Amino acid sequence: MKRYMNNLKRDRTKAWLASAALILLSMAVKAQDGNAGINAATSQVKSYFSAGTNLMYAIGAIVGLIGAVKVYNKWNHGEPDTGKVAAAWFGSCVFLVIVATVLKSFFGV
């Protein structure tokens, strides 16, 4: 029984070493030039960036419309916090537009 256990431990060690060697070999095969990888990632991010900023502008427009309806309802009902709500909705729209514009100019897209 002891002999069987020793053989089992030795076989497990061999299997572990073989799997580790295969993993390291596969990593070495998939390795590429670092600059090429960074340039590929940069071009992919730049290709999605204009669509992302347009999405942020669209979300800002939707938020602005929803906010305008909510402020209009509060104003018609004569609620006292209409100014605060209007400022909050307007601020969120301005924030979305400014963030999209700043990110666009920051990344030079």
Order of alpha helices (4+ residues) and beta strands (2+ residues): alpha-alpha-alpha
